[in-house]
């Protein structure tokens, strides 16, 4: 499944003591998730719309940073493929839609994706196909320079892969439209987030069952 290989890659760097604990029924190590959208010069503001909305919604779904935080989620962040809007806050319409859906404690500052993100995050999720292509190209270029192994590309997925409508469902950029585009994006990131969380839980249950007594 999508996240199985990520767990296998991490097992290569897991100590024998940790693996022994896993074998007697301890839960899997929680995973980290990174949401990514555009940050190119022709789409200068896009990294402050979709990916922060996805991050805010997923933090809300997983109760991130609270005593009720989901035990299988270690870290959540978002960024863009370029640095043209680094340091800026999220689009006000993104924040307004989040607020109207009960998400009032989320704050975000845009940043550019970093090479180390591909090592640190188990699941790197692009909002559309172009994001995924750009991210995989970054990994390929880094691998040619010997900075990454190249296997990190397996961590990159289209967020819509976790949707329940079409396998390649994309989150359209709402920036140049009205508020309705942001509301559609919110429906998508919420639906995808719930499906992603179910996927993580199912994969964890399978792994735990296969390593039990």
C-alpha positions as CSV (number, residue, x, y, z in Angstrom):
1,X,0.0,0.0,0.0
2,X,1.0,3.7,-0.3
3,X,2.5,4.0,3.2
4,X,4.0,0.5,3.5
5,X,7.2,1.4,1.7
6,X,7.7,4.4,3.9
7,X,7.6,2.3,7.0
8,X,10.0,-0.2,5.4
9,X,12.5,2.6,4.6
10,X,12.4,3.7,8.2
11,X,12.9,0.2,9.5
12,X,16.3,0.2,7.8
13,X,17.3,2.9,10.3
14,X,15.4,1.5,13.3
15,X,17.5,0.0,16.2
16,X,17.2,-3.7,17.1
17,X,15.7,-2.8,20.4
18,X,12.9,-0.8,18.7
19,X,12.3,-3.6,16.3
20,X,12.0,-6.1,19.2
21,X,9.5,-3.8,20.9
22,X,7.5,-3.7,17.6
23,X,7.5,-7.5,17.5
24,X,5.8,-7.8,20.9
25,X,2.8,-5.7,19.9
26,X,3.9,-2.1,20.4
27,X,2.2,0.4,18.1
28,X,4.0,1.6,14.9
29,X,6.0,4.8,15.0
30,X,3.8,7.8,14.1
31,X,4.3,9.3,10.7
32,X,4.8,12.9,9.5
33,X,2.8,14.5,6.7
34,X,3.8,17.5,4.5
35,X,1.3,19.2,2.2
36,X,2.7,21.1,-0.8
37,X,1.3,23.4,-3.5
38,X,2.7,25.8,-6.0
39,X,5.2,28.5,-5.4
40,X,6.3,29.5,-8.9
41,X,6.7,33.1,-10.1
42,X,3.6,32.9,-12.3
43,X,1.6,31.5,-9.5
44,X,3.2,33.6,-6.8
45,X,0.5,33.4,-4.1
46,X,-0.6,29.8,-4.5
47,X,1.5,28.4,-1.7
48,X,-0.6,30.3,0.8
49,X,-4.0,28.9,-0.3
50,X,-4.3,25.2,-0.7
51,X,-1.5,23.6,1.2
52,X,-2.1,25.6,4.4
53,X,-5.8,24.8,4.1
54,X,-4.9,21.1,3.9
55,X,-2.6,21.4,6.8
56,X,-5.1,23.3,9.0
57,X,-7.9,20.8,8.2
58,X,-5.7,17.8,8.9
59,X,-4.4,19.3,12.2
60,X,-8.1,19.7,13.1
61,X,-9.0,16.2,12.1
62,X,-6.1,14.7,14.1
63,X,-6.5,17.0,17.1
64,X,-2.8,17.9,16.5
65,X,-1.1,19.6,19.4
66,X,-3.8,18.7,22.0
67,X,-4.0,15.9,24.6
68,X,-6.2,14.1,22.2
69,X,-3.7,14.1,19.3
70,X,-3.9,11.1,17.1
71,X,-1.2,8.6,18.1
72,X,-0.2,7.7,14.6
73,X,0.6,11.3,13.6
74,X,4.0,12.8,14.5
75,X,4.2,16.1,12.6
76,X,2.2,18.1,10.1
77,X,3.4,21.0,7.9
78,X,2.9,22.7,4.6
79,X,5.0,24.5,2.0
80,X,5.4,25.6,-1.6
81,X,7.6,24.5,-4.4
82,X,9.1,28.0,-4.6
83,X,10.1,30.7,-2.2
84,X,8.5,33.8,-3.8
85,X,6.0,34.2,-0.8
86,X,8.2,32.7,2.0
87,X,7.4,34.2,5.3
88,X,3.9,35.5,4.4
89,X,0.7,34.5,6.1
90,X,-2.0,32.4,4.5
91,X,-4.5,33.9,2.2
92,X,-7.2,35.6,4.2
93,X,-9.9,33.6,2.4
94,X,-8.2,30.4,3.4
95,X,-8.2,31.5,7.0
96,X,-11.8,32.7,6.8
97,X,-13.1,29.3,5.5
98,X,-11.1,27.5,8.1
99,X,-12.6,29.8,10.8
100,X,-16.1,29.3,9.5
101,X,-15.6,25.5,9.9
102,X,-14.4,25.8,13.5
103,X,-10.7,25.9,12.9
104,X,-9.6,29.1,14.8
105,X,-6.3,28.2,16.3
106,X,-4.3,27.6,13.1
107,X,-1.5,29.9,12.0
108,X,0.8,29.5,9.0
109,X,3.9,31.2,7.4
110,X,4.7,30.2,3.9
111,X,8.1,28.5,3.2
112,X,9.8,26.7,0.3
113,X,10.1,23.0,0.3
114,X,13.6,21.8,1.5
115,X,15.6,18.8,0.4
116,X,15.6,17.6,4.0
117,X,11.8,17.5,3.9
118,X,12.0,14.4,1.7
119,X,14.0,12.6,4.4
120,X,12.0,13.9,7.3
121,X,8.4,13.5,6.1
122,X,6.9,10.0,5.5
123,X,4.2,11.3,3.3
124,X,4.6,14.3,0.9
125,X,1.3,15.3,-0.7
126,X,0.8,17.5,-3.7
127,X,-2.4,19.3,-4.3
128,X,-2.4,18.7,-8.0
129,X,-0.5,16.6,-10.6
130,X,1.9,19.5,-11.4
131,X,2.9,19.7,-7.8
132,X,3.7,16.0,-7.7
133,X,5.7,16.2,-10.9
134,X,7.7,19.2,-9.6
135,X,8.4,17.4,-6.3
136,X,9.6,14.2,-8.0
137,X,11.8,16.2,-10.3
138,X,13.4,17.8,-7.2
139,X,14.1,14.4,-5.8
140,X,15.6,13.2,-9.1
141,X,17.9,16.2,-9.3
142,X,19.0,15.8,-5.7
143,X,19.6,12.1,-6.3
144,X,21.9,12.9,-9.3
145,X,23.9,15.2,-7.0
146,X,24.1,12.4,-4.4
147,X,22.1,14.4,-1.9
148,X,19.2,12.0,-1.8
149,X,19.0,8.3,-2.6
150,X,16.1,8.7,-5.1
151,X,13.9,6.4,-3.1
152,X,12.4,9.4,-1.4
153,X,10.3,9.9,-4.5
154,X,8.1,7.0,-3.3
155,X,6.9,9.2,-0.5
156,X,5.3,11.7,-2.9
157,X,1.6,11.3,-3.7
158,X,-1.3,13.3,-5.1
159,X,-3.5,14.1,-2.1
160,X,-6.5,13.1,-4.2
161,X,-5.3,9.5,-4.3
162,X,-6.9,9.3,-0.9
163,X,-10.3,10.6,-2.2
164,X,-13.4,8.5,-2.7
165,X,-14.4,9.9,-6.1
166,X,-11.6,9.7,-8.7
167,X,-8.1,8.3,-8.2
168,X,-6.5,11.4,-9.7
169,X,-8.8,14.1,-8.2
170,X,-7.0,17.4,-7.9
171,X,-7.6,20.4,-5.7
172,X,-8.0,23.3,-8.1
173,X,-6.3,26.6,-7.3
174,X,-8.9,28.9,-5.8
175,X,-6.8,32.1,-5.8
176,X,-8.2,33.9,-8.9
177,X,-11.8,33.0,-8.1
178,X,-14.3,33.8,-5.4
179,X,-14.9,32.3,-2.0
180,X,-16.8,29.4,-3.5
181,X,-13.5,28.0,-4.8
182,X,-12.0,28.0,-1.3
183,X,-15.1,26.3,0.1
184,X,-14.7,23.6,-2.6
185,X,-11.1,23.2,-1.7
186,X,-12.0,22.9,2.0
187,X,-14.5,20.1,1.2
188,X,-11.8,18.3,-0.7
189,X,-9.0,18.6,1.9
190,X,-11.4,17.5,4.6
191,X,-12.6,14.5,2.6
192,X,-9.0,13.5,1.6
193,X,-7.8,14.0,5.1
194,X,-10.4,11.6,6.6
195,X,-9.5,9.0,3.9
196,X,-5.8,9.5,4.5
197,X,-6.3,9.0,8.2
198,X,-8.3,5.8,7.6
199,X,-5.5,4.5,5.3
200,X,-2.9,5.2,8.0
201,X,-5.0,3.4,10.6
202,X,-5.6,0.4,8.4
203,X,-1.9,0.1,7.5
204,X,-0.9,0.4,11.1
205,X,-3.4,-2.4,12.1
206,X,-2.0,-4.7,9.4
207,X,1.6,-4.0,10.5
208,X,0.7,-4.6,14.1
209,X,-1.1,-7.8,13.3
210,X,1.7,-9.2,11.2
211,X,4.3,-8.5,13.9
212,X,2.3,-9.8,16.8
213,X,2.7,-13.1,18.6
